[in-house]
Amino acid sequence: METSSYGYHYLFLGLFLLFALVFPVLPIIAARFVAPRKPSTSKNAEYECGLEAKGESWIQFRVQYYIFALIFVIFDIETAFIYPWAVAFKKLGLFAFGEMILFIAILGFGLVYAWKKQALEWE
């Protein structure tokens, strides 16, 4: 097979995908056969932080917790974009600086919007 053909590239991609699917499954299957099985009531009991669970597990959380989590994730991802940009700042030039200012401005407008909607107020 010629190395410059598309079939060769798809074969490599297919083998990589097959390896990516099989490699994580093999330890799970091996553990199924090798791991000892000695179930007991204490092993099957539910626990939380080393203590027995008290009350219902289906309780309602306030939406505010989720909003805080989403805002945290957004600004966490922002730092993941800013660090590589800051490392290569001198090589990127003025255009990349403008793009980063636009990126930070969009996130800033989102923060101001959340602030105006009082999504960040903790009661």
C-alpha positions as CSV (number, residue, x, y, z in Angstrom):
1,M,0.0,0.0,0.0
2,E,1.3,3.4,-0.9
3,T,2.0,5.6,2.1
4,S,0.7,8.8,0.5
5,S,-2.8,7.4,-0.2
6,Y,-5.9,8.4,1.8
7,G,-6.6,4.8,2.6
8,Y,-3.4,4.5,4.6
9,H,-4.3,7.6,6.6
10,Y,-7.8,6.2,7.3
11,L,-6.3,2.9,8.3
12,F,-4.0,4.6,10.8
13,L,-7.0,6.6,12.1
14,G,-9.1,3.5,12.4
15,L,-6.4,1.6,14.3
16,F,-6.0,4.6,16.6
17,L,-9.7,4.7,17.3
18,L,-9.8,1.0,17.9
19,F,-6.9,1.2,20.3
20,A,-8.6,4.2,22.1
21,L,-11.8,2.1,22.6
22,V,-10.2,-1.2,23.5
23,F,-7.4,0.0,25.8
24,P,-9.6,1.4,28.6
25,V,-12.0,-1.5,28.4
26,L,-9.4,-4.2,28.9
27,P,-8.6,-3.4,32.6
28,I,-12.3,-3.4,33.4
29,I,-12.8,-6.8,31.8
30,A,-9.7,-8.1,33.5
31,A,-10.8,-6.8,36.9
32,R,-14.2,-8.6,36.4
33,F,-12.4,-11.9,36.2
34,V,-9.5,-11.4,38.7
35,A,-11.1,-9.3,41.5
36,P,-12.4,-11.2,44.5
37,R,-16.1,-11.1,45.1
38,K,-17.2,-11.2,48.7
39,P,-20.3,-9.0,49.0
40,S,-21.6,-8.2,52.4
41,T,-24.1,-5.8,53.9
42,S,-21.4,-3.4,55.1
43,K,-19.7,-3.4,51.6
44,N,-23.1,-2.8,49.9
45,A,-24.2,0.0,52.3
46,E,-24.3,3.6,51.1
47,Y,-22.0,6.0,52.8
48,E,-21.0,9.6,52.5
49,C,-17.6,10.8,53.7
50,G,-17.2,7.6,55.7
51,L,-20.5,8.1,57.5
52,E,-23.9,6.5,56.9
53,A,-26.3,8.5,54.8
54,K,-29.1,10.3,56.7
55,G,-32.3,11.3,55.1
56,E,-33.3,11.3,51.5
57,S,-30.7,11.4,48.8
58,W,-33.1,13.3,46.4
59,I,-33.1,16.8,47.8
60,Q,-33.6,20.0,46.0
61,F,-30.7,22.4,45.6
62,R,-31.1,26.1,44.9
63,V,-30.4,27.1,41.3
64,Q,-27.9,29.7,42.7
65,Y,-25.4,26.9,43.4
66,Y,-25.5,25.9,39.7
67,I,-25.1,29.5,38.5
68,F,-22.1,30.0,40.8
69,A,-20.6,26.7,39.4
70,L,-21.1,27.8,35.8
71,I,-19.6,31.2,36.4
72,F,-16.6,29.6,38.1
73,V,-16.1,27.2,35.1
74,I,-16.4,30.1,32.6
75,F,-13.7,32.1,34.4
76,D,-11.6,29.0,35.0
77,I,-11.6,28.3,31.2
78,E,-10.7,32.0,30.7
79,T,-7.5,31.5,32.6
80,A,-6.8,28.4,30.5
81,F,-6.9,30.6,27.4
82,I,-5.0,33.5,28.9
83,Y,-1.9,31.6,30.2
84,P,-0.7,30.3,26.8
85,W,-1.5,33.7,25.2
86,A,0.6,35.4,27.9
87,V,3.5,33.0,27.3
88,A,3.6,33.7,23.6
89,F,2.6,37.4,23.9
90,K,5.7,38.8,22.2
91,K,5.5,36.5,19.2
92,L,1.7,36.9,18.6
93,G,1.7,40.7,17.9
94,L,-1.0,43.4,18.1
95,F,-3.8,41.4,16.4
96,A,-3.7,38.7,19.1
97,F,-3.7,41.4,21.8
98,G,-6.8,42.9,20.3
99,E,-8.5,39.5,20.1
100,M,-7.7,38.8,23.8
101,I,-9.0,42.2,24.8
102,L,-12.2,41.3,22.9
103,F,-12.4,37.9,24.6
104,I,-12.0,39.5,28.1
105,A,-14.5,42.2,27.2
106,I,-17.1,39.6,26.3
107,L,-16.6,37.8,29.6
108,G,-16.6,41.1,31.4
109,F,-20.0,42.0,29.8
110,G,-21.3,38.6,30.9
111,L,-20.1,39.2,34.4
112,V,-21.7,42.7,34.5
113,Y,-25.0,41.1,33.2
114,A,-24.9,38.4,35.9
115,W,-24.2,41.1,38.5
116,K,-27.1,43.3,37.3
117,K,-29.5,40.3,37.4
118,Q,-28.3,39.7,41.0
119,A,-27.2,36.2,40.1
120,L,-24.1,36.7,42.3
121,E,-26.0,37.8,45.4
122,W,-25.8,35.2,48.2
123,E,-28.8,35.1,50.5
